[in-house]
Amino acid sequence: MKHYLLPENGNFYKANMHTHTKISDGDFTAEEIKAMYQEKGYSIVAYTDHEVMVPQNHLSDENFLAINGVEILNSDGWSNAYCFRKTYHVNFYAKSPDITHCPVLSVKSIWQEHTKAYATQEMIDHPYKFHYSINGVNDAIRRGTEAGFLVCLNHPVWSSLDYTDYMGLKGLWGIEVFNTGCNIGGQHDTPQPMVDLLRSGENVMPVAADDIHAKIDAFGGWITVKAENLQYGTVIEALEKGDFYASTGPSINELYIEDGVLHIATSEAASIAMVSNYRYHRKHYGTDDQPLTEVTFDLNGFIKQNDEHEYPRWNPWVRFEVRDARGNVAWTRAYFLDELKGTKA
């Protein structure tokens, strides 16, 4: 019996999950962003201006969904030497269009003068003090999650974060594995922080996003969500479950497991790789004349080995990377042992 890891039914929706408008330091209005992204085939944009949450529900219609969010930053000191200091940048995505305030905001944190006009009374009356530490970030993640947000760690490479800065973070929904703006500037994010957190027991999802401020930042990385419709709650449920993949080019059309054999169908690919939480990996290669569009991975040995032996450090998982001839990549989330066995409810 087929067990679909990427849902069998539903529609694919292209989404940019990191967006700045004129409300903070972007070049475009929210309406201009909608028009730009719709023209390029996107159906979803998460609006994540710096330090203020401004709902954009009026932009949503039958062909477009605006997800309300905010990006907060916390640096190891703030001065004219800002770019020489480590920093945490974190996106908070509201799980309901009715959520209008994020509890980790403060008017004191707004660093652009014109943005202060969007400060809410809650930000003035109950300012949040962000402590620069793993414990401080964890406190913000916890508060945001309890208030109904999905939380994503942004561009860890650009932020100068290393293993000691992100290990120990708890409760993240996602982490950026690609950021167009940072990539253009030469700061190339990688899946490694996500993998490190997965190996520590955190179920974090891969996010590719533009982080658009100017036109040059647009249309380089996205996620593709599989959902029944474009309603806010339906899309958020798909994001929470991990019914999506991140990409800079390739598409993943089908992903299921049957009798221990995983099947993946994609756009034309130069390689399709399966990697796990330890040194178990497989990779198929295509050629210029015969690119890959569908491959299988026999996971019976992986499932049997992990079923018969208890490895205290690991919660076994596999994930997939699809690379095209131009070097563009698609990343799936990690699929855990109960999903591979088809026993997860």
C-alpha positions as CSV (number, residue, x, y, z in Angstrom):
1,M,0.0,0.0,0.0
2,K,1.3,3.4,-0.9
3,H,2.0,5.8,2.0
4,Y,2.4,9.3,0.7
5,L,5.0,11.5,2.3
6,L,4.1,14.4,0.1
7,P,0.2,14.3,0.0
8,E,-1.3,12.5,-2.9
9,N,-4.2,15.0,-3.2
10,G,-4.2,18.8,-3.3
11,N,-2.6,21.6,-5.3
12,F,0.9,22.9,-5.4
13,Y,1.3,26.5,-4.3
14,K,4.5,28.5,-4.6
15,A,5.4,30.7,-1.6
16,N,7.9,33.3,-0.6
17,M,8.3,33.2,3.2
18,H,10.5,36.2,3.8
19,T,9.4,39.7,2.6
20,H,10.1,43.3,3.5
21,T,8.0,46.3,2.3
22,K,8.2,50.0,2.7
23,I,6.8,49.5,6.2
24,S,10.4,48.7,7.2
25,D,13.4,48.6,4.8
26,G,11.9,47.3,1.5
27,D,11.5,49.2,-1.8
28,F,8.0,48.1,-2.5
29,T,4.5,48.4,-1.0
30,A,2.7,45.2,0.1
31,E,0.4,45.6,-2.9
32,E,3.4,45.9,-5.3
33,I,4.9,42.8,-3.8
34,K,1.7,40.9,-4.4
35,A,1.6,41.9,-8.1
36,M,5.3,41.1,-8.6
37,Y,5.0,37.6,-7.1
38,Q,1.7,36.7,-8.7
39,E,3.2,37.6,-12.1
40,K,6.0,35.0,-11.4
41,G,3.5,32.3,-10.5
42,Y,3.5,32.6,-6.7
43,S,0.3,32.1,-4.7
44,I,1.6,32.8,-1.2
45,V,3.7,35.6,0.3
46,A,4.5,35.9,4.0
47,Y,4.9,39.6,4.9
48,T,7.7,39.8,7.5
49,D,8.7,43.4,8.0
50,H,11.2,44.2,10.7
51,E,10.1,44.6,14.3
52,V,6.4,45.4,13.6
53,M,3.5,43.1,12.6
54,V,1.2,44.7,10.1
55,P,-1.6,42.3,8.9
56,Q,-2.2,42.2,5.2
57,N,-5.4,40.2,5.1
58,H,-6.9,42.6,2.6
59,L,-4.6,41.3,0.0
60,S,-5.8,37.7,0.2
61,D,-8.3,36.4,-2.4
62,E,-9.1,33.2,-4.2
63,N,-5.8,33.3,-6.0
64,F,-3.5,34.8,-3.4
65,L,-2.8,34.3,0.3
66,A,-1.0,36.8,2.5
67,I,0.5,35.2,5.6
68,N,1.0,37.7,8.4
69,G,4.3,37.8,10.1
70,V,7.3,39.7,11.5
71,E,11.0,39.4,11.6
72,I,12.8,40.3,14.8
73,L,16.5,40.7,15.2
74,N,18.8,40.5,18.2
75,S,22.5,41.3,17.9
76,D,25.5,40.8,20.1
77,G,25.6,44.6,20.7
78,W,24.3,47.4,18.5
79,S,26.6,50.0,17.1
80,N,28.0,51.3,13.9
81,A,29.9,48.0,13.8
82,Y,26.6,46.1,13.4
83,C,27.8,43.9,10.5
84,F,30.8,42.8,12.5
85,R,28.6,41.3,15.3
86,K,26.7,38.1,15.5
87,T,23.0,38.3,15.3
88,Y,19.8,36.2,15.5
89,H,17.1,37.0,12.9
90,V,13.9,35.1,13.4
91,N,10.6,35.1,11.5
92,F,7.3,34.6,13.2
93,Y,4.4,33.5,11.1
94,A,0.9,33.9,12.5
95,K,-1.1,30.6,12.3
96,S,-4.4,32.6,12.1
97,P,-5.3,35.7,10.1
98,D,-7.0,37.0,13.3
99,I,-3.7,37.2,15.2
100,T,-2.6,40.8,15.2
101,H,0.2,41.0,17.7
102,C,3.4,39.0,18.4
103,P,4.4,39.0,22.1
104,V,8.1,39.4,21.5
105,L,7.8,42.8,20.0
106,S,8.7,46.2,21.6
107,V,8.6,49.7,20.3
108,K,12.2,50.0,21.8
109,S,13.4,47.5,19.3
110,I,12.3,49.4,16.2
111,W,15.5,50.7,14.5
112,Q,13.9,52.6,11.6
113,E,12.3,55.9,12.5
114,H,9.4,55.7,10.0
115,T,8.5,52.1,11.1
116,K,7.7,53.4,14.6
117,A,4.4,54.7,13.2
118,Y,3.2,51.0,13.1
119,A,4.0,50.3,16.7
120,T,0.9,48.9,18.5
121,Q,-0.3,49.8,21.9
122,E,0.7,46.4,23.1
123,M,4.3,47.1,22.0
124,I,4.3,50.3,24.0
125,D,2.5,49.0,27.1
126,H,4.2,45.6,27.3
127,P,7.6,45.9,25.6
128,Y,9.5,42.6,25.3
129,K,13.2,42.6,26.2
130,F,15.2,40.3,24.0
131,H,18.2,38.7,25.7
132,Y,21.1,37.8,23.4
133,S,21.7,34.2,24.3
134,I,20.4,30.7,23.4
135,N,18.1,30.9,26.4
136,G,16.9,34.3,25.3
137,V,16.1,33.1,21.8
138,N,14.4,30.0,23.3
139,D,12.3,32.3,25.4
140,A,11.2,34.2,22.3
141,I,10.5,30.9,20.4
142,R,8.4,29.6,23.3
143,R,6.4,32.8,23.7
144,G,5.8,33.1,20.0
145,T,4.8,29.4,19.7
146,E,2.4,29.7,22.6
147,A,0.8,32.8,21.0
148,G,0.1,30.9,17.8
149,F,3.1,31.4,15.6
150,L,5.4,29.2,13.5
151,V,9.0,30.3,14.1
152,C,11.9,30.2,11.6
153,L,15.6,30.9,12.1
154,N,16.8,33.1,9.2
155,H,20.1,33.0,7.2
156,P,22.4,31.6,9.9
157,V,25.4,32.0,7.7
158,W,24.9,35.7,7.0
159,S,24.2,36.1,10.7
160,S,27.7,34.7,11.5
161,L,26.2,32.0,13.6
162,D,28.1,28.8,14.2
163,Y,27.3,25.5,15.9
164,T,27.6,27.0,19.4
165,D,25.1,29.7,18.5
166,Y,22.2,27.5,17.2
167,M,22.7,24.2,19.0
168,G,20.3,24.1,22.0
169,L,17.6,26.1,20.2
170,K,14.3,24.4,21.0
171,G,10.9,24.6,19.2
172,L,11.9,26.0,15.9
173,W,9.5,25.1,13.1
174,G,11.9,26.0,10.3
175,I,15.4,27.2,9.3
176,E,16.5,28.8,6.1
177,V,18.7,26.6,4.0
178,F,18.7,29.3,1.2
179,N,18.2,33.0,1.2
180,T,18.3,34.9,-2.1
181,G,19.4,38.2,-0.8
182,C,22.3,36.7,1.3
183,N,23.2,34.4,-1.6
184,I,23.5,37.3,-4.0
185,G,25.8,39.0,-1.5
186,G,28.1,35.9,-1.3
187,Q,26.8,34.5,2.0
188,H,25.6,31.1,1.0
189,D,23.4,29.3,3.5
190,T,23.6,25.5,3.7
191,P,21.4,22.7,5.1
192,Q,24.0,22.0,7.8
193,P,22.4,24.0,10.7
194,M,19.1,22.2,9.9
195,V,20.9,18.8,9.9
196,D,22.7,19.6,13.2
197,L,19.4,20.5,14.8
198,L,17.7,17.4,13.4
199,R,20.4,15.2,14.8
200,S,19.8,16.8,18.2
201,G,16.2,15.7,18.1
202,E,14.6,18.9,16.8
203,N,12.2,18.4,13.9
204,V,13.0,21.5,11.8
205,M,11.8,22.2,8.3
206,P,13.9,23.5,5.4
207,V,12.9,26.9,4.1
208,A,14.2,28.7,1.0
209,A,13.2,32.3,0.7
210,D,14.0,35.6,-1.0
211,D,14.3,38.0,1.9
212,I,13.3,40.6,-0.6
213,H,14.2,44.2,0.0
214,A,14.9,45.2,-3.6
215,K,14.1,43.7,-7.1
216,I,17.6,42.0,-7.1
217,D,16.5,39.8,-4.1
218,A,13.5,38.4,-5.8
219,F,12.5,34.9,-7.2
220,G,15.6,33.0,-6.2
221,G,14.3,30.6,-3.5
222,W,10.9,29.5,-2.4
223,I,8.9,26.7,-0.9
224,T,6.2,24.7,-2.7
225,V,3.2,23.8,-0.5
226,K,0.8,20.9,-1.2
227,A,-2.6,21.8,0.2
228,E,-6.2,21.2,-0.6
229,N,-6.9,24.9,-1.1
230,L,-5.5,28.4,-0.6
231,Q,-7.3,29.1,2.7
232,Y,-5.2,30.5,5.5
233,G,-5.9,27.7,7.9
234,T,-5.4,25.0,5.3
235,V,-2.0,26.3,4.2
236,I,-0.8,26.8,7.8
237,E,-1.8,23.2,8.6
238,A,0.2,22.0,5.6
239,L,3.2,24.1,6.7
240,E,3.0,22.6,10.2
241,K,2.8,19.0,8.9
242,G,5.7,19.6,6.5
243,D,3.6,19.1,3.4
244,F,6.1,21.2,1.3
245,Y,9.6,21.3,0.0
246,A,12.1,24.1,-0.5
247,S,13.7,24.8,-3.8
248,T,15.8,27.1,-6.0
249,G,14.7,25.4,-9.2
250,P,13.8,21.7,-9.2
251,S,10.2,20.5,-8.5
252,I,9.2,17.4,-6.6
253,N,6.0,16.0,-8.1
254,E,5.4,12.9,-6.1
255,L,6.9,11.2,-3.0
256,Y,5.6,8.0,-1.5
257,I,6.8,4.8,0.1
258,E,5.4,1.3,-0.8
259,D,6.6,-2.0,0.8
260,G,9.7,-0.2,2.1
261,V,10.7,1.2,-1.3
262,L,10.6,5.0,-1.7
263,H,9.5,6.5,-5.0
264,I,10.3,10.1,-5.9
265,A,9.2,11.9,-9.1
266,T,10.8,15.2,-10.0
267,S,11.5,17.7,-12.8
268,E,14.5,16.9,-14.9
269,A,17.4,16.3,-12.5
270,A,21.1,15.7,-12.7
271,S,21.1,13.9,-9.3
272,I,18.7,12.8,-6.6
273,A,20.2,12.0,-3.2
274,M,18.9,10.4,-0.1
275,V,20.7,11.2,3.1
276,S,20.0,10.1,6.7
277,N,20.8,11.0,10.2
278,Y,24.0,9.0,10.1
279,R,26.4,7.6,7.4
280,Y,23.7,5.9,5.3
281,H,23.1,7.6,2.0
282,R,22.3,6.8,-1.6
283,K,22.5,8.8,-4.8
284,H,21.3,8.5,-8.4
285,Y,22.9,10.3,-11.3
286,G,21.4,11.3,-14.6
287,T,23.2,12.4,-17.7
288,D,22.9,15.3,-20.1
289,D,21.1,13.0,-22.6
290,Q,19.0,11.2,-19.9
291,P,18.2,13.4,-16.9
292,L,16.4,11.8,-14.0
293,T,12.7,12.3,-13.5
294,E,11.8,9.3,-11.3
295,V,13.9,7.1,-9.0
296,T,13.5,4.6,-6.2
297,F,15.3,4.0,-2.9
298,D,15.0,0.6,-1.1
299,L,14.7,1.5,2.5
300,N,13.9,-1.9,3.9
301,G,17.4,-2.4,5.2
302,F,17.3,1.1,6.9
303,I,13.9,0.4,8.4
304,K,14.9,-3.1,9.6
305,Q,18.2,-2.0,11.1
306,N,16.6,0.8,13.1
307,D,13.6,-1.4,14.1
308,E,15.8,-4.1,15.5
309,H,18.4,-1.9,17.3
310,E,17.9,1.0,19.6
311,Y,20.3,3.9,19.0
312,P,19.8,6.4,21.9
313,R,21.3,9.3,20.0
314,W,19.1,9.0,17.0
315,N,15.5,9.5,16.0
316,P,16.0,7.9,12.6
317,W,15.1,9.9,9.5
318,V,15.9,10.3,5.8
319,R,15.6,13.4,3.6
320,F,16.1,14.1,-0.1
321,E,17.9,16.6,-2.3
322,V,17.3,17.0,-6.0
323,R,19.8,18.9,-8.0
324,D,19.4,20.0,-11.7
325,A,22.0,20.6,-14.4
326,R,22.4,24.2,-13.4
327,G,23.2,23.4,-9.8
328,N,19.8,24.4,-8.4
329,V,18.5,22.3,-5.5
330,A,15.3,21.2,-3.9
331,W,15.3,20.0,-0.3
332,T,12.6,17.9,1.4
333,R,12.1,17.8,5.1
334,A,13.2,14.9,7.2
335,Y,10.9,11.9,7.2
336,F,11.1,9.8,10.4
337,L,11.0,6.1,10.9
338,D,7.2,5.9,11.8
339,E,6.4,7.7,8.6
340,L,8.6,5.4,6.5
341,K,6.9,2.4,8.1
342,G,3.5,4.0,7.5
343,T,2.5,3.9,11.2
344,K,2.3,7.6,11.8
345,A,-1.3,8.7,12.3
